[in-house]
Amino acid sequence: MSRKLVRPRQGRMLAGVCAGLAQRFGMSANGVRLLFLLSLLLPGTQVIVYLVLWLLMPNEDRYLATTAH
């Protein structure tokens, strides 16, 4: 779990949030996507959390550019 929380360039479906979470926590991207879709059946703010993560998680390219200095 030492990887940073970024949205990867490869393996995205929408914004890369689920793929980034899966990489960070060592899970399957499809498993995280399935958990997210199942969570939509429950009441809550899942879509808002997804949108906030989309805004807050940097792209892998931008993260690598800022750490290269």
Secondary structure, DSSP 8 states (H G I E B T S, - for coil): --S---B-SSS-SSSSHHHHHHHHHT--HHHHHHHHHHHTTSSS-HHHHHHHHHHHS-BHHHHHHHH--
